[in-house]
Every structure is written in C-alpha cells, then in structure tokens.
C-alpha cells in the first residue's frame, strides 16, 4: 500500500473533522478522560471555521489507497497546530511523513507544537524537546499538554 501526501482542499474538511474526532476519542483516551476528549474534540464541529483554519496554514492530507488516514497543518511561523492519524493507521509512518512534509515546506528557524501527552513520544523521537508543561482549557475543561520545540 502506498502512502500519498497531498495539499489540503476545502472538500477535505468533513473527512478531517471526522478523523480528528475519532482519533481523539480512541487513541488519546489512553492519556485523557472521556470528558477531556469531548471538550477537545466535540462531535459537532463548525466545518466553515474548520476549513478556514486549515486553509490559513500549510495543510497536508495523507491518503492510503484513496482513503484519508491523516492530516497535519503548520502556520508560517513554524507552529505545528494539528497532526492526527486514524487509529487503524498508527505506527505505520503516516505521522512521520506528514510532519516531514510540513517541516520541509515551512521555512522557520524553530518548529513548535503544543503536544498532547499521547504525542509526546512521537515528537521526542523527531528531535523535539519539552519546553514547558501546560494546562489548556477547552470548553471549561483542563487538559494537560506540552509545549515542545525543535530547531529546524
């Protein structure tokens, strides 16, 4: 099976929103409660706002045999906003391919990410370091995360 990384299209928004919800509500439940997952990734996402946000950044979509299996986006300043891979395609290189594409395209001296506890090992393996432990609030619920950075 061949992995294809391509740039984001507005028509991808519904599939990416669904993948985001399903990933947070499965993979991230190892490190977060259901209440936290619901606050982080609600079932109903404003697709217009979601599309606008993804279009503002450099966003790529990972496909395998035509199926959307992951996505990621990075702001022009090197902030990696989202990186999600479908639960059935974890640990198969998709996240690395997405991250490599983002880091190659965005010319920033430092890449930063507010990583979930779940994503911490992935980013450490890519050469990111923990700068600060954070508590972020989503819909009135606190979630632990990590500010991480990597020199480009």
VOPAGU-2260 file (C-alpha; in pm, 1 decimal, decimal comma):
REM VOPAGU-2260
SITE   aa  ch    i         X         Y         Z
SITE  UNK   A    0       0,0       0,0       0,0
SITE  UNK   A    1     133,3     338,3     -99,2
SITE  UNK   A    2     110,1     648,6     116,9
SITE  UNK   A    3      33,1     972,2     -66,4
SITE  UNK   A    4      78,6    1315,1      93,3
SITE  UNK   A    5    -100,9    1599,9     -82,6
SITE  UNK   A    6    -204,7    1952,7      -1,9
SITE  UNK   A    7    -537,4    2025,0     165,4
SITE  UNK   A    8    -856,5    2106,1     -27,7
SITE  UNK   A    9   -1170,8    2256,5     126,6
SITE  UNK   A   10   -1358,1    1942,0      25,0
SITE  UNK   A   11   -1139,8    1750,3     274,8
SITE  UNK   A   12   -1286,1    1935,9     576,9
SITE  UNK   A   13   -1567,4    1689,3     663,4
SITE  UNK   A   14   -1338,6    1383,4     645,1
SITE  UNK   A   15   -1066,3    1555,0     850,0
SITE  UNK   A   16   -1313,1    1668,2    1115,9
SITE  UNK   A   17   -1442,6    1310,7    1145,2
SITE  UNK   A   18   -1087,0    1170,1    1161,9
SITE  UNK   A   19    -997,6    1427,3    1430,1
SITE  UNK   A   20   -1298,6    1332,8    1642,1
SITE  UNK   A   21   -1243,7     958,1    1605,0
SITE  UNK   A   22    -870,5     978,9    1678,5
SITE  UNK   A   23    -910,0    1186,1    1993,6
SITE  UNK   A   24   -1194,2     958,0    2112,0
SITE  UNK   A   25    -988,7     642,5    2062,8
SITE  UNK   A   26    -610,2     692,5    2058,1
SITE  UNK   A   27    -598,8     980,5    2306,7
SITE  UNK   A   28    -820,9     806,2    2562,7
SITE  UNK   A   29    -501,1     636,3    2683,2
SITE  UNK   A   30    -399,4     967,5    2840,5
SITE  UNK   A   31    -720,6    1169,3    2872,7
SITE  UNK   A   32   -1067,7    1115,9    3019,0
SITE  UNK   A   33   -1382,8    1099,9    2808,3
SITE  UNK   A   34   -1482,5    1442,1    2945,0
SITE  UNK   A   35   -1149,0    1582,8    2827,4
SITE  UNK   A   36   -1183,2    1415,1    2485,4
SITE  UNK   A   37   -1533,9    1560,3    2445,3
SITE  UNK   A   38   -1405,0    1908,6    2530,0
SITE  UNK   A   39   -1105,3    1873,0    2295,9
SITE  UNK   A   40   -1292,3    1717,9    2003,9
SITE  UNK   A   41   -1667,7    1775,5    2015,0
SITE  UNK   A   42   -1890,0    1567,7    1789,3
SITE  UNK   A   43   -2025,7    1878,0    1614,8
SITE  UNK   A   44   -1753,1    2086,0    1450,2
SITE  UNK   A   45   -1818,6    2409,9    1262,4
SITE  UNK   A   46   -1691,1    2296,9     922,3
SITE  UNK   A   47   -1671,4    2650,8     784,6
SITE  UNK   A   48   -1443,4    2760,4    1069,7
SITE  UNK   A   49   -1250,2    2430,5    1047,6
SITE  UNK   A   50   -1189,8    2484,8     673,4
SITE  UNK   A   51   -1085,5    2847,3     728,4
SITE  UNK   A   52    -836,9    2741,1     994,8
SITE  UNK   A   53    -685,7    2463,9     784,0
SITE  UNK   A   54    -667,4    2690,5     476,1
SITE  UNK   A   55    -476,6    2960,2     672,9
SITE  UNK   A   56    -192,2    2716,1     737,3
SITE  UNK   A   57       9,5    2485,4     517,8
SITE  UNK   A   58    -201,7    2171,4     549,9
SITE  UNK   A   59    -137,7    1827,0     408,9
SITE  UNK   A   60    -354,3    1518,0     390,5
SITE  UNK   A   61    -224,8    1159,3     398,5
SITE  UNK   A   62    -403,0     902,4     185,1
SITE  UNK   A   63    -354,6     529,8     153,7
SITE  UNK   A   64    -534,3     357,3    -132,8
SITE  UNK   A   65    -753,9     666,1    -169,0
SITE  UNK   A   66    -860,5     663,8     196,2
SITE  UNK   A   67    -786,3     966,6     415,7
SITE  UNK   A   68    -575,1     836,4     702,5
SITE  UNK   A   69    -420,4    1150,3     848,5
SITE  UNK   A   70    -351,5    1520,0     823,9
SITE  UNK   A   71    -143,2    1796,0     970,7
SITE  UNK   A   72    -105,7    2171,0     946,3
SITE  UNK   A   73     162,3    2424,6    1025,3
SITE  UNK   A   74     149,2    2803,6    1048,4
SITE  UNK   A   75     406,2    3014,3     859,6
SITE  UNK   A   76     591,7    3080,1    1188,1
SITE  UNK   A   77     661,5    2706,0    1235,9
SITE  UNK   A   78     380,7    2630,9    1482,6
SITE  UNK   A   79     251,8    2278,0    1416,4
SITE  UNK   A   80    -116,0    2313,3    1502,0
SITE  UNK   A   81    -264,5    1970,4    1428,3
SITE  UNK   A   82    -125,8    1626,3    1348,6
SITE  UNK   A   83    -369,2    1334,5    1355,1
SITE  UNK   A   84    -357,1     983,1    1214,0
SITE  UNK   A   85    -652,2     744,6    1208,2
SITE  UNK   A   86    -642,0     485,6    1485,9
SITE  UNK   A   87    -614,1     197,7    1235,9
SITE  UNK   A   88    -301,9     351,5    1077,9
SITE  UNK   A   89     -97,6     438,0    1386,7
SITE  UNK   A   90     274,8     349,0    1393,2
SITE  UNK   A   91     298,0     292,5    1017,7
SITE  UNK   A   92     488,3     607,1     917,0
SITE  UNK   A   93     199,3     837,2     823,1
SITE  UNK   A   94     258,5    1086,6    1106,2
SITE  UNK   A   95     629,4    1099,0    1023,2
SITE  UNK   A   96     555,7    1158,5     654,2
SITE  UNK   A   97     308,3    1435,3     737,8
SITE  UNK   A   98     547,2    1600,6     983,1
SITE  UNK   A   99     837,9    1578,2     737,7
SITE  UNK   A  100     627,9    1742,8     465,3
SITE  UNK   A  101     524,7    2024,5     699,8
SITE  UNK   A  102     877,1    2086,2     828,0
SITE  UNK   A  103    1018,3    2080,1     472,9
SITE  UNK   A  104     767,9    2332,8     339,7
SITE  UNK   A  105     765,2    2590,6     619,2
SITE  UNK   A  106    1084,5    2793,3     644,7
SITE  UNK   A  107    1105,3    2868,9    1016,7
SITE  UNK   A  108    1411,4    2867,3    1242,8
SITE  UNK   A  109    1222,4    2677,0    1513,3
SITE  UNK   A  110     926,0    2442,0    1496,4
SITE  UNK   A  111     689,9    2442,9    1794,2
SITE  UNK   A  112     393,6    2229,4    1893,9
SITE  UNK   A  113     154,6    2206,4    2185,8
SITE  UNK   A  114     167,2    1829,4    2200,2
SITE  UNK   A  115     -74,9    1600,6    2375,6
SITE  UNK   A  116      61,4    1360,5    2632,3
SITE  UNK   A  117     -13,6    1086,7    2378,2
SITE  UNK   A  118     201,1    1253,7    2109,4
SITE  UNK   A  119     497,5    1327,0    2337,2
SITE  UNK   A  120     699,7    1013,8    2246,7
SITE  UNK   A  121     648,7    1078,7    1873,7
SITE  UNK   A  122     780,7    1433,3    1895,8
SITE  UNK   A  123    1070,4    1336,9    2122,7
SITE  UNK   A  124    1176,2    1077,1    1863,2
SITE  UNK   A  125    1170,8    1352,7    1596,6
SITE  UNK   A  126    1411,9    1568,7    1794,6
SITE  UNK   A  127    1166,1    1797,7    1970,4
SITE  UNK   A  128    1228,5    1883,0    2333,6
SITE  UNK   A  129     982,9    1971,6    2608,2
SITE  UNK   A  130     996,9    2344,1    2685,8
SITE  UNK   A  131     706,0    2368,1    2927,0
SITE  UNK   A  132     421,6    2164,4    3074,6
SITE  UNK   A  133      87,5    2331,1    3005,1
SITE  UNK   A  134    -273,1    2315,4    3115,7
SITE  UNK   A  135    -503,2    2427,7    2835,2
SITE  UNK   A  136    -872,5    2491,1    2876,0
SITE  UNK   A  137   -1120,7    2362,1    2620,4
SITE  UNK   A  138   -1489,2    2427,5    2681,2
SITE  UNK   A  139   -1429,8    2470,3    3053,0
SITE  UNK   A  140   -1223,8    2150,4    3091,0
SITE  UNK   A  141    -848,6    2146,1    3163,2
SITE  UNK   A  142    -619,7    1926,2    2954,0
SITE  UNK   A  143    -251,2    1862,2    3013,4
SITE  UNK   A  144     -23,2    1927,2    2718,1
SITE  UNK   A  145     339,0    2009,2    2646,1
SITE  UNK   A  146     499,4    2297,7    2464,7
SITE  UNK   A  147     773,0    2137,5    2256,4
SITE  UNK   A  148    1021,7    2278,7    2008,8
SITE  UNK   A  149    1282,3    2172,6    1758,0
SITE  UNK   A  150    1546,5    2371,7    1577,6
SITE  UNK   A  151    1496,9    2346,0    1202,2
